[in-house]
């Protein structure tokens, strides 16, 4: 396997792992979790979303690619927003 050593080093620092194997294993776990999380959010949205338990009216949704109250464009990758 050919891995970018700089990316591996960054991932190791972020994850706090001791070995390359542990780093790759945890990174793969995170990818799987991200997929499961995105799928759950899609199911929640399809079911009508969340009800505000405090009785407030929902604010209008921000335009796609925008964050409410922020004029910066949010880049989207693989179905999730990144700032």
PyMOL Python script that loads the backbone (N, CA, C, O; Angstrom):
from pymol import cmd

cmd.read_pdbstr("""\
ATOM      1  N   UNK A   1       0.845  -1.161   0.000  1.00  0.00           N
ATOM      2  CA  UNK A   1       0.000   0.000   0.000  1.00  0.00           C
ATOM      3  C   UNK A   1       0.900   1.237   0.000  1.00  0.00           C
ATOM      4  O   UNK A   1       1.860   1.321   0.766  1.00  0.00           O
ATOM      5  N   UNK A   2       0.574   2.186  -0.866  1.00  0.00           N
ATOM      6  CA  UNK A   2       1.337   3.427  -0.954  1.00  0.00           C
ATOM      7  C   UNK A   2       0.524   4.533  -0.282  1.00  0.00           C
ATOM      8  O   UNK A   2      -0.536   4.911  -0.782  1.00  0.00           O
ATOM      9  N   UNK A   3       1.016   5.058   0.857  1.00  0.00           N
ATOM     10  CA  UNK A   3       0.293   6.061   1.632  1.00  0.00           C
ATOM     11  C   UNK A   3       1.111   7.344   1.691  1.00  0.00           C
ATOM     12  O   UNK A   3       2.329   7.312   1.866  1.00  0.00           O
ATOM     13  N   UNK A   4       0.428   8.465   1.543  1.00  0.00           N
ATOM     14  CA  UNK A   4       1.056   9.782   1.682  1.00  0.00           C
ATOM     15  C   UNK A   4       1.522   9.919   3.135  1.00  0.00           C
ATOM     16  O   UNK A   4       0.699   9.964   4.049  1.00  0.00           O
ATOM     17  N   UNK A   5       2.837   9.985   3.347  1.00  0.00           N
ATOM     18  CA  UNK A   5       3.382  10.004   4.706  1.00  0.00           C
ATOM     19  C   UNK A   5       3.011  11.271   5.477  1.00  0.00           C
ATOM     20  O   UNK A   5       2.892  11.236   6.702  1.00  0.00           O
ATOM     21  N   UNK A   6       2.827  12.381   4.775  1.00  0.00           N
ATOM     22  CA  UNK A   6       2.433  13.617   5.453  1.00  0.00           C
ATOM     23  C   UNK A   6       1.004  13.494   5.981  1.00  0.00           C
ATOM     24  O   UNK A   6       0.714  13.917   7.100  1.00  0.00           O
ATOM     25  N   UNK A   7       0.109  12.912   5.174  1.00  0.00           N
ATOM     26  CA  UNK A   7      -1.270  12.701   5.629  1.00  0.00           C
ATOM     27  C   UNK A   7      -1.306  11.730   6.803  1.00  0.00           C
ATOM     28  O   UNK A   7      -2.047  11.934   7.765  1.00  0.00           O
ATOM     29  N   UNK A   8      -0.520  10.696   6.720  1.00  0.00           N
ATOM     30  CA  UNK A   8      -0.460   9.708   7.796  1.00  0.00           C
ATOM     31  C   UNK A   8       0.040  10.353   9.085  1.00  0.00           C
ATOM     32  O   UNK A   8      -0.489  10.084  10.164  1.00  0.00           O
ATOM     33  N   UNK A   9       1.049  11.195   8.974  1.00  0.00           N
ATOM     34  CA  UNK A   9       1.586  11.882  10.154  1.00  0.00           C
ATOM     35  C   UNK A   9       0.557  12.827  10.764  1.00  0.00           C
ATOM     36  O   UNK A   9       0.421  12.896  11.986  1.00  0.00           O
ATOM     37  N   UNK A  10      -0.172  13.561   9.910  1.00  0.00           N
ATOM     38  CA  UNK A  10      -1.228  14.456  10.412  1.00  0.00           C
ATOM     39  C   UNK A  10      -2.323  13.654  11.105  1.00  0.00           C
ATOM     40  O   UNK A  10      -2.784  14.027  12.183  1.00  0.00           O
ATOM     41  N   UNK A  11      -2.736  12.553  10.484  1.00  0.00           N
ATOM     42  CA  UNK A  11      -3.777  11.714  11.073  1.00  0.00           C
ATOM     43  C   UNK A  11      -3.310  11.148  12.411  1.00  0.00           C
ATOM     44  O   UNK A  11      -4.081  11.096  13.369  1.00  0.00           O
ATOM     45  N   UNK A  12      -2.070  10.732  12.475  1.00  0.00           N
ATOM     46  CA  UNK A  12      -1.530  10.184  13.725  1.00  0.00           C
ATOM     47  C   UNK A  12      -1.538  11.245  14.822  1.00  0.00           C
ATOM     48  O   UNK A  12      -1.881  10.957  15.968  1.00  0.00           O
ATOM     49  N   UNK A  13      -1.161  12.464  14.469  1.00  0.00           N
ATOM     50  CA  UNK A  13      -1.155  13.548  15.458  1.00  0.00           C
ATOM     51  C   UNK A  13      -2.568  13.868  15.939  1.00  0.00           C
ATOM     52  O   UNK A  13      -2.792  14.050  17.136  1.00  0.00           O
ATOM     53  N   UNK A  14      -3.519  13.935  15.009  1.00  0.00           N
ATOM     54  CA  UNK A  14      -4.910  14.248  15.358  1.00  0.00           C
ATOM     55  C   UNK A  14      -5.521  13.133  16.196  1.00  0.00           C
ATOM     56  O   UNK A  14      -6.194  13.401  17.191  1.00  0.00           O
ATOM     57  N   UNK A  15      -5.295  11.894  15.802  1.00  0.00           N
ATOM     58  CA  UNK A  15      -5.899  10.756  16.484  1.00  0.00           C
ATOM     59  C   UNK A  15      -5.159  10.355  17.754  1.00  0.00           C
ATOM     60  O   UNK A  15      -5.716   9.674  18.615  1.00  0.00           O
ATOM     61  N   UNK A  16      -3.901  10.779  17.869  1.00  0.00           N
ATOM     62  CA  UNK A  16      -3.106  10.415  19.035  1.00  0.00           C
ATOM     63  C   UNK A  16      -2.736   8.944  19.059  1.00  0.00           C
ATOM     64  O   UNK A  16      -2.643   8.336  20.126  1.00  0.00           O
ATOM     65  N   UNK A  17      -2.527   8.376  17.886  1.00  0.00           N
ATOM     66  CA  UNK A  17      -2.203   6.957  17.789  1.00  0.00           C
ATOM     67  C   UNK A  17      -0.695   6.747  17.817  1.00  0.00           C
ATOM     68  O   UNK A  17       0.081   7.665  17.550  1.00  0.00           O
ATOM     69  N   UNK A  18      -0.292   5.514  18.147  1.00  0.00           N
ATOM     70  CA  UNK A  18       1.130   5.217  18.304  1.00  0.00           C
ATOM     71  C   UNK A  18       1.759   4.566  17.082  1.00  0.00           C
ATOM     72  O   UNK A  18       2.965   4.689  16.864  1.00  0.00           O
ATOM     73  N   UNK A  19       0.951   3.874  16.283  1.00  0.00           N
ATOM     74  CA  UNK A  19       1.513   3.156  15.131  1.00  0.00           C
ATOM     75  C   UNK A  19       0.758   3.507  13.860  1.00  0.00           C
ATOM     76  O   UNK A  19      -0.351   4.040  13.904  1.00  0.00           O
ATOM     77  N   UNK A  20       1.382   3.196  12.718  1.00  0.00           N
ATOM     78  CA  UNK A  20       0.717   3.413  11.437  1.00  0.00           C
ATOM     79  C   UNK A  20      -0.541   2.550  11.335  1.00  0.00           C
ATOM     80  O   UNK A  20      -1.576   3.012  10.856  1.00  0.00           O
ATOM     81  N   UNK A  21      -0.452   1.309  11.780  1.00  0.00           N
ATOM     82  CA  UNK A  21      -1.588   0.396  11.716  1.00  0.00           C
ATOM     83  C   UNK A  21      -2.761   0.928  12.533  1.00  0.00           C
ATOM     84  O   UNK A  21      -3.901   0.926  12.067  1.00  0.00           O
ATOM     85  N   UNK A  22      -2.479   1.380  13.748  1.00  0.00           N
ATOM     86  CA  UNK A  22      -3.527   1.937  14.600  1.00  0.00           C
ATOM     87  C   UNK A  22      -4.130   3.197  13.969  1.00  0.00           C
ATOM     88  O   UNK A  22      -5.339   3.418  14.046  1.00  0.00           O
ATOM     89  N   UNK A  23      -3.290   4.008  13.352  1.00  0.00           N
ATOM     90  CA  UNK A  23      -3.757   5.229  12.702  1.00  0.00           C
ATOM     91  C   UNK A  23      -4.702   4.908  11.556  1.00  0.00           C
ATOM     92  O   UNK A  23      -5.785   5.487  11.467  1.00  0.00           O
ATOM     93  N   UNK A  24      -4.312   4.006  10.693  1.00  0.00           N
ATOM     94  CA  UNK A  24      -5.154   3.632   9.548  1.00  0.00           C
ATOM     95  C   UNK A  24      -6.439   2.976  10.035  1.00  0.00           C
ATOM     96  O   UNK A  24      -7.511   3.247   9.494  1.00  0.00           O
ATOM     97  N   UNK A  25      -6.350   2.122  11.043  1.00  0.00           N
ATOM     98  CA  UNK A  25      -7.538   1.457  11.575  1.00  0.00           C
ATOM     99  C   UNK A  25      -8.538   2.472  12.124  1.00  0.00           C
ATOM    100  O   UNK A  25      -9.730   2.378  11.832  1.00  0.00           O
ATOM    101  N   UNK A  26      -8.075   3.436  12.910  1.00  0.00           N
ATOM    102  CA  UNK A  26      -8.972   4.450  13.458  1.00  0.00           C
ATOM    103  C   UNK A  26      -9.528   5.354  12.358  1.00  0.00           C
ATOM    104  O   UNK A  26     -10.693   5.748  12.408  1.00  0.00           O
ATOM    105  N   UNK A  27      -8.702   5.679  11.372  1.00  0.00           N
ATOM    106  CA  UNK A  27      -9.180   6.516  10.265  1.00  0.00           C
ATOM    107  C   UNK A  27     -10.281   5.797   9.486  1.00  0.00           C
ATOM    108  O   UNK A  27     -11.260   6.426   9.081  1.00  0.00           O
ATOM    109  N   UNK A  28     -10.136   4.506   9.275  1.00  0.00           N
ATOM    110  CA  UNK A  28     -11.172   3.732   8.588  1.00  0.00           C
ATOM    111  C   UNK A  28     -12.447   3.661   9.426  1.00  0.00           C
ATOM    112  O   UNK A  28     -13.551   3.712   8.885  1.00  0.00           O
ATOM    113  N   UNK A  29     -12.294   3.545  10.748  1.00  0.00           N
ATOM    114  CA  UNK A  29     -13.465   3.581  11.634  1.00  0.00           C
ATOM    115  C   UNK A  29     -14.200   4.908  11.486  1.00  0.00           C
ATOM    116  O   UNK A  29     -15.430   4.936  11.451  1.00  0.00           O
ATOM    117  N   UNK A  30     -13.452   6.007  11.400  1.00  0.00           N
ATOM    118  CA  UNK A  30     -14.072   7.324  11.256  1.00  0.00           C
ATOM    119  C   UNK A  30     -14.807   7.470   9.930  1.00  0.00           C
ATOM    120  O   UNK A  30     -15.869   8.090   9.879  1.00  0.00           O
ATOM    121  N   UNK A  31     -14.265   6.914   8.872  1.00  0.00           N
ATOM    122  CA  UNK A  31     -14.929   6.960   7.565  1.00  0.00           C
ATOM    123  C   UNK A  31     -16.249   6.191   7.633  1.00  0.00           C
ATOM    124  O   UNK A  31     -17.269   6.662   7.132  1.00  0.00           O
ATOM    125  N   UNK A  32     -16.231   5.020   8.246  1.00  0.00           N
ATOM    126  CA  UNK A  32     -17.454   4.230   8.394  1.00  0.00           C
ATOM    127  C   UNK A  32     -18.481   4.977   9.240  1.00  0.00           C
ATOM    128  O   UNK A  32     -19.664   5.002   8.901  1.00  0.00           O
ATOM    129  N   UNK A  33     -18.034   5.583  10.337  1.00  0.00           N
ATOM    130  CA  UNK A  33     -18.938   6.335  11.194  1.00  0.00           C
ATOM    131  C   UNK A  33     -19.537   7.520  10.446  1.00  0.00           C
ATOM    132  O   UNK A  33     -20.732   7.789  10.565  1.00  0.00           O
ATOM    133  N   UNK A  34     -18.714   8.227   9.677  1.00  0.00           N
ATOM    134  CA  UNK A  34     -19.206   9.380   8.916  1.00  0.00           C
ATOM    135  C   UNK A  34     -20.313   8.952   7.960  1.00  0.00           C
ATOM    136  O   UNK A  34     -21.318   9.648   7.816  1.00  0.00           O
ATOM    137  N   UNK A  35     -20.130   7.813   7.309  1.00  0.00           N
ATOM    138  CA  UNK A  35     -21.146   7.300   6.394  1.00  0.00           C
ATOM    139  C   UNK A  35     -22.440   6.977   7.147  1.00  0.00           C
ATOM    140  O   UNK A  35     -23.527   7.346   6.703  1.00  0.00           O
ATOM    141  N   UNK A  36     -22.323   6.287   8.286  1.00  0.00           N
ATOM    142  CA  UNK A  36     -23.496   5.940   9.093  1.00  0.00           C
ATOM    143  C   UNK A  36     -24.202   7.202   9.593  1.00  0.00           C
ATOM    144  O   UNK A  36     -25.432   7.267   9.608  1.00  0.00           O
ATOM    145  N   UNK A  37     -23.430   8.190   9.996  1.00  0.00           N
ATOM    146  CA  UNK A  37     -23.980   9.452  10.501  1.00  0.00           C
ATOM    147  C   UNK A  37     -24.735  10.182   9.390  1.00  0.00           C
ATOM    148  O   UNK A  37     -25.851  10.654   9.608  1.00  0.00           O
ATOM    149  N   UNK A  38     -24.145  10.276   8.220  1.00  0.00           N
ATOM    150  CA  UNK A  38     -24.792  10.950   7.091  1.00  0.00           C
ATOM    151  C   UNK A  38     -26.084  10.233   6.711  1.00  0.00           C
ATOM    152  O   UNK A  38     -27.086  10.883   6.413  1.00  0.00           O
ATOM    153  N   UNK A  39     -26.071   8.905   6.718  1.00  0.00           N
ATOM    154  CA  UNK A  39     -27.270   8.135   6.387  1.00  0.00           C
ATOM    155  C   UNK A  39     -28.370   8.378   7.423  1.00  0.00           C
ATOM    156  O   UNK A  39     -29.543   8.494   7.069  1.00  0.00           O
ATOM    157  N   UNK A  40     -27.994   8.455   8.690  1.00  0.00           N
ATOM    158  CA  UNK A  40     -28.975   8.716   9.747  1.00  0.00           C
ATOM    159  C   UNK A  40     -29.583  10.107   9.591  1.00  0.00           C
ATOM    160  O   UNK A  40     -30.785  10.283   9.786  1.00  0.00           O
ATOM    161  N   UNK A  41     -28.762  11.093   9.243  1.00  0.00           N
ATOM    162  CA  UNK A  41     -29.275  12.444   9.023  1.00  0.00           C
ATOM    163  C   UNK A  41     -30.215  12.493   7.828  1.00  0.00           C
ATOM    164  O   UNK A  41     -31.219  13.204   7.855  1.00  0.00           O
ATOM    165  N   UNK A  42     -29.897  11.743   6.783  1.00  0.00           N
ATOM    166  CA  UNK A  42     -30.775  11.672   5.617  1.00  0.00           C
ATOM    167  C   UNK A  42     -32.126  11.068   6.002  1.00  0.00           C
ATOM    168  O   UNK A  42     -33.171  11.559   5.575  1.00  0.00           O
ATOM    169  N   UNK A  43     -32.104   9.996   6.816  1.00  0.00           N
ATOM    170  CA  UNK A  43     -33.353   9.377   7.261  1.00  0.00           C
ATOM    171  C   UNK A  43     -34.153  10.344   8.132  1.00  0.00           C
ATOM    172  O   UNK A  43     -35.376  10.422   8.017  1.00  0.00           O
ATOM    173  N   UNK A  44     -33.464  11.078   9.000  1.00  0.00           N
ATOM    174  CA  UNK A  44     -34.130  12.054   9.853  1.00  0.00           C
ATOM    175  C   UNK A  44     -34.779  13.150   9.020  1.00  0.00           C
ATOM    176  O   UNK A  44     -35.919  13.533   9.281  1.00  0.00           O
ATOM    177  N   UNK A  45     -34.072  13.651   8.034  1.00  0.00           N
ATOM    178  CA  UNK A  45     -34.617  14.696   7.162  1.00  0.00           C
ATOM    179  C   UNK A  45     -35.825  14.170   6.387  1.00  0.00           C
ATOM    180  O   UNK A  45     -36.824  14.874   6.235  1.00  0.00           O
ATOM    181  N   UNK A  46     -35.732  12.936   5.899  1.00  0.00           N
ATOM    182  CA  UNK A  46     -36.837  12.348   5.139  1.00  0.00           C
ATOM    183  C   UNK A  46     -38.073  12.144   6.014  1.00  0.00           C
ATOM    184  O   UNK A  46     -39.200  12.160   5.520  1.00  0.00           O
ATOM    185  N   UNK A  47     -37.853  11.951   7.313  1.00  0.00           N
ATOM    186  CA  UNK A  47     -38.965  11.742   8.240  1.00  0.00           C
ATOM    187  C   UNK A  47     -39.555  13.055   8.730  1.00  0.00           C
ATOM    188  O   UNK A  47     -40.504  13.054   9.515  1.00  0.00           O
ATOM    189  N   UNK A  48     -39.009  14.160   8.281  1.00  0.00           N
ATOM    190  CA  UNK A  48     -39.554  15.462   8.673  1.00  0.00           C
ATOM    191  C   UNK A  48     -38.648  16.268   9.581  1.00  0.00           C
ATOM    192  O   UNK A  48     -39.010  17.373   9.983  1.00  0.00           O
ATOM    193  N   UNK A  49     -37.490  15.746   9.909  1.00  0.00           N
ATOM    194  CA  UNK A  49     -36.544  16.498  10.732  1.00  0.00           C
ATOM    195  C   UNK A  49     -36.890  16.437  12.199  1.00  0.00           C
ATOM    196  O   UNK A  49     -37.583  15.520  12.641  1.00  0.00           O
ATOM    197  N   UNK A  50     -36.417  17.401  12.951  1.00  0.00           N
ATOM    198  CA  UNK A  50     -36.625  17.470  14.394  1.00  0.00           C
ATOM    199  C   UNK A  50     -37.675  18.502  14.745  1.00  0.00           C
ATOM    200  O   UNK A  50     -37.847  19.495  14.038  1.00  0.00           O
ATOM    201  N   UNK A  51     -38.364  18.264  15.826  1.00  0.00           N
ATOM    202  CA  UNK A  51     -39.317  19.228  16.357  1.00  0.00           C
ATOM    203  C   UNK A  51     -38.618  19.984  17.469  1.00  0.00           C
ATOM    204  O   UNK A  51     -37.957  19.384  18.316  1.00  0.00           O
ATOM    205  N   UNK A  52     -38.763  21.302  17.469  1.00  0.00           N
ATOM    206  CA  UNK A  52     -38.159  22.118  18.517  1.00  0.00           C
ATOM    207  C   UNK A  52     -38.946  21.902  19.805  1.00  0.00           C
ATOM    208  O   UNK A  52     -40.118  22.271  19.885  1.00  0.00           O
ATOM    209  N   UNK A  53     -38.317  21.313  20.804  1.00  0.00           N
ATOM    210  CA  UNK A  53     -38.969  21.020  22.069  1.00  0.00           C
ATOM    211  C   UNK A  53     -39.255  22.245  22.917  1.00  0.00           C
ATOM    212  O   UNK A  53     -39.924  22.133  23.944  1.00  0.00           O
ATOM    213  N   UNK A  54     -38.768  23.411  22.515  1.00  0.00           N
ATOM    214  CA  UNK A  54     -38.976  24.636  23.271  1.00  0.00           C
ATOM    215  C   UNK A  54     -40.105  25.480  22.698  1.00  0.00           C
ATOM    216  O   UNK A  54     -40.366  26.580  23.186  1.00  0.00           O
ATOM    217  N   UNK A  55     -40.784  24.971  21.659  1.00  0.00           N
ATOM    218  CA  UNK A  55     -41.922  25.670  21.103  1.00  0.00           C
ATOM    219  C   UNK A  55     -41.588  26.854  20.221  1.00  0.00           C
ATOM    220  O   UNK A  55     -42.475  27.630  19.867  1.00  0.00           O
ATOM    221  N   UNK A  56     -40.337  27.006  19.863  1.00  0.00           N
ATOM    222  CA  UNK A  56     -39.958  28.109  18.972  1.00  0.00           C
ATOM    223  C   UNK A  56     -40.264  27.701  17.541  1.00  0.00           C
ATOM    224  O   UNK A  56     -40.240  26.518  17.202  1.00  0.00           O
ATOM    225  N   UNK A  57     -40.548  28.684  16.711  1.00  0.00           N
ATOM    226  CA  UNK A  57     -40.734  28.400  15.293  1.00  0.00           C
ATOM    227  C   UNK A  57     -39.372  28.180  14.666  1.00  0.00           C
ATOM    228  O   UNK A  57     -38.399  28.848  15.016  1.00  0.00           O
ATOM    229  N   UNK A  58     -39.312  27.253  13.751  1.00  0.00           N
ATOM    230  CA  UNK A  58     -38.049  26.966  13.080  1.00  0.00           C
ATOM    231  C   UNK A  58     -37.663  28.119  12.183  1.00  0.00           C
ATOM    232  O   UNK A  58     -38.501  28.682  11.479  1.00  0.00           O
ATOM    233  N   UNK A  59     -36.392  28.467  12.212  1.00  0.00           N
ATOM    234  CA  UNK A  59     -35.875  29.505  11.312  1.00  0.00           C
ATOM    235  C   UNK A  59     -35.809  28.929   9.910  1.00  0.00           C
ATOM    236  O   UNK A  59     -35.618  27.724   9.746  1.00  0.00           O
ATOM    237  N   UNK A  60     -35.965  29.775   8.890  1.00  0.00           N
ATOM    238  CA  UNK A  60     -35.837  29.261   7.521  1.00  0.00           C
ATOM    239  C   UNK A  60     -34.447  28.669   7.304  1.00  0.00           C
ATOM    240  O   UNK A  60     -33.450  29.185   7.808  1.00  0.00           O
ATOM    241  N   UNK A  61     -34.404  27.607   6.565  1.00  0.00           N
ATOM    242  CA  UNK A  61     -33.127  26.944   6.302  1.00  0.00           C
ATOM    243  C   UNK A  61     -32.223  27.842   5.477  1.00  0.00           C
ATOM    244  O   UNK A  61     -32.684  28.609   4.631  1.00  0.00           O
ATOM    245  N   UNK A  62     -30.938  27.734   5.736  1.00  0.00           N
ATOM    246  CA  UNK A  62     -29.958  28.483   4.944  1.00  0.00           C
ATOM    247  C   UNK A  62     -29.938  27.924   3.525  1.00  0.00           C
ATOM    248  O   UNK A  62     -30.237  26.750   3.308  1.00  0.00           O
ATOM    249  N   UNK A  63     -29.592  28.755   2.584  1.00  0.00           N
ATOM    250  CA  UNK A  63     -29.486  28.316   1.194  1.00  0.00           C
ATOM    251  C   UNK A  63     -28.424  27.229   1.094  1.00  0.00           C
ATOM    252  O   UNK A  63     -27.458  27.243   1.856  1.00  0.00           O
ATOM    253  N   UNK A  64     -28.586  26.288   0.169  1.00  0.00           N
ATOM    254  CA  UNK A  64     -27.575  25.241   0.004  1.00  0.00           C
ATOM    255  C   UNK A  64     -26.191  25.862  -0.194  1.00  0.00           C
ATOM    256  O   UNK A  64     -26.025  26.809  -0.962  1.00  0.00           O
ATOM    257  N   UNK A  65     -25.210  25.311   0.509  1.00  0.00           N
ATOM    258  CA  UNK A  65     -23.844  25.818   0.398  1.00  0.00           C
ATOM    259  C   UNK A  65     -23.577  27.015   1.294  1.00  0.00           C
ATOM    260  O   UNK A  65     -22.487  27.584   1.252  1.00  0.00           O
ATOM    261  N   UNK A  66     -24.546  27.404   2.099  1.00  0.00           N
ATOM    262  CA  UNK A  66     -24.378  28.550   2.998  1.00  0.00           C
ATOM    263  C   UNK A  66     -24.725  28.139   4.418  1.00  0.00           C
ATOM    264  O   UNK A  66     -25.535  27.237   4.630  1.00  0.00           O
ATOM    265  N   UNK A  67     -24.116  28.796   5.383  1.00  0.00           N
ATOM    266  CA  UNK A  67     -24.387  28.564   6.783  1.00  0.00           C
ATOM    267  C   UNK A  67     -25.171  29.754   7.292  1.00  0.00           C
ATOM    268  O   UNK A  67     -24.824  30.898   6.997  1.00  0.00           O
ATOM    269  N   UNK A  68     -26.221  29.503   8.051  1.00  0.00           N
ATOM    270  CA  UNK A  68     -27.063  30.569   8.594  1.00  0.00           C
ATOM    271  C   UNK A  68     -26.209  31.607   9.308  1.00  0.00           C
ATOM    272  O   UNK A  68     -25.404  31.266  10.174  1.00  0.00           O
ATOM    273  N   UNK A  69     -26.387  32.881   8.944  1.00  0.00           N
ATOM    274  CA  UNK A  69     -25.657  33.964   9.585  1.00  0.00           C
ATOM    275  C   UNK A  69     -24.212  34.101   9.154  1.00  0.00           C
ATOM    276  O   UNK A  69     -23.461  34.870   9.754  1.00  0.00           O
ATOM    277  N   UNK A  70     -23.816  33.386   8.148  1.00  0.00           N
ATOM    278  CA  UNK A  70     -22.425  33.421   7.692  1.00  0.00           C
ATOM    279  C   UNK A  70     -22.435  33.606   6.180  1.00  0.00           C
ATOM    280  O   UNK A  70     -23.099  32.854   5.467  1.00  0.00           O
ATOM    281  N   UNK A  71     -21.715  34.585   5.695  1.00  0.00           N
ATOM    282  CA  UNK A  71     -21.704  34.857   4.265  1.00  0.00           C
ATOM    283  C   UNK A  71     -20.679  34.033   3.501  1.00  0.00           C
ATOM    284  O   UNK A  71     -20.610  34.111   2.274  1.00  0.00           O
ATOM    285  N   UNK A  72     -19.879  33.238   4.219  1.00  0.00           N
ATOM    286  CA  UNK A  72     -18.889  32.410   3.535  1.00  0.00           C
ATOM    287  C   UNK A  72     -19.561  31.205   2.901  1.00  0.00           C
ATOM    288  O   UNK A  72     -20.542  30.684   3.432  1.00  0.00           O
ATOM    289  N   UNK A  73     -19.045  30.770   1.784  1.00  0.00           N
ATOM    290  CA  UNK A  73     -19.562  29.574   1.121  1.00  0.00           C
ATOM    291  C   UNK A  73     -18.983  28.364   1.828  1.00  0.00           C
ATOM    292  O   UNK A  73     -17.794  28.334   2.147  1.00  0.00           O
ATOM    293  N   UNK A  74     -19.806  27.382   2.069  1.00  0.00           N
ATOM    294  CA  UNK A  74     -19.367  26.140   2.686  1.00  0.00           C
ATOM    295  C   UNK A  74     -19.148  25.131   1.579  1.00  0.00           C
ATOM    296  O   UNK A  74     -20.040  24.905   0.761  1.00  0.00           O
ATOM    297  N   UNK A  75     -17.992  24.531   1.541  1.00  0.00           N
ATOM    298  CA  UNK A  75     -17.702  23.515   0.534  1.00  0.00           C
ATOM    299  C   UNK A  75     -18.344  22.201   0.957  1.00  0.00           C
ATOM    300  O   UNK A  75     -18.305  21.835   2.131  1.00  0.00           O
ATOM    301  N   UNK A  76     -18.927  21.502   0.008  1.00  0.00           N
ATOM    302  CA  UNK A  76     -19.563  20.220   0.306  1.00  0.00           C
ATOM    303  C   UNK A  76     -18.765  19.108  -0.349  1.00  0.00           C
ATOM    304  O   UNK A  76     -18.360  19.205  -1.507  1.00  0.00           O
ATOM    305  N   UNK A  77     -18.549  18.044   0.424  1.00  0.00           N
ATOM    306  CA  UNK A  77     -17.821  16.893  -0.092  1.00  0.00           C
ATOM    307  C   UNK A  77     -18.477  15.629   0.451  1.00  0.00           C
ATOM    308  O   UNK A  77     -18.650  15.485   1.661  1.00  0.00           O
ATOM    309  N   UNK A  78     -18.830  14.745  -0.417  1.00  0.00           N
ATOM    310  CA  UNK A  78     -19.426  13.468  -0.052  1.00  0.00           C
ATOM    311  C   UNK A  78     -20.610  13.625   0.890  1.00  0.00           C
ATOM    312  O   UNK A  78     -20.766  12.868   1.847  1.00  0.00           O
ATOM    313  N   UNK A  79     -21.453  14.636   0.598  1.00  0.00           N
ATOM    314  CA  UNK A  79     -22.683  14.784   1.342  1.00  0.00           C
ATOM    315  C   UNK A  79     -22.580  15.451   2.686  1.00  0.00           C
ATOM    316  O   UNK A  79     -23.550  15.445   3.443  1.00  0.00           O
ATOM    317  N   UNK A  80     -21.441  16.028   3.016  1.00  0.00           N
ATOM    318  CA  UNK A  80     -21.363  16.715   4.297  1.00  0.00           C
ATOM    319  C   UNK A  80     -20.726  18.070   4.114  1.00  0.00           C
ATOM    320  O   UNK A  80     -19.883  18.256   3.237  1.00  0.00           O
ATOM    321  N   UNK A  81     -21.123  19.010   4.932  1.00  0.00           N
ATOM    322  CA  UNK A  81     -20.622  20.380   4.846  1.00  0.00           C
ATOM    323  C   UNK A  81     -19.293  20.488   5.564  1.00  0.00           C
ATOM    324  O   UNK A  81     -19.094  19.901   6.628  1.00  0.00           O
ATOM    325  N   UNK A  82     -18.404  21.229   4.980  1.00  0.00           N
ATOM    326  CA  UNK A  82     -17.101  21.510   5.611  1.00  0.00           C
ATOM    327  C   UNK A  82     -16.882  22.997   5.535  1.00  0.00           C
ATOM    328  O   UNK A  82     -17.224  23.624   4.532  1.00  0.00           O
ATOM    329  N   UNK A  83     -16.325  23.567   6.562  1.00  0.00           N
ATOM    330  CA  UNK A  83     -16.061  25.000   6.533  1.00  0.00           C
ATOM    331  C   UNK A  83     -14.589  25.273   6.335  1.00  0.00           C
ATOM    332  O   UNK A  83     -14.178  26.432   6.286  1.00  0.00           O
TER     333      UNK A  83
END
""", "prot")
cmd.dss("prot")
cmd.show_as("cartoon", "prot")
cmd.util.cbc("prot")
cmd.orient("prot")
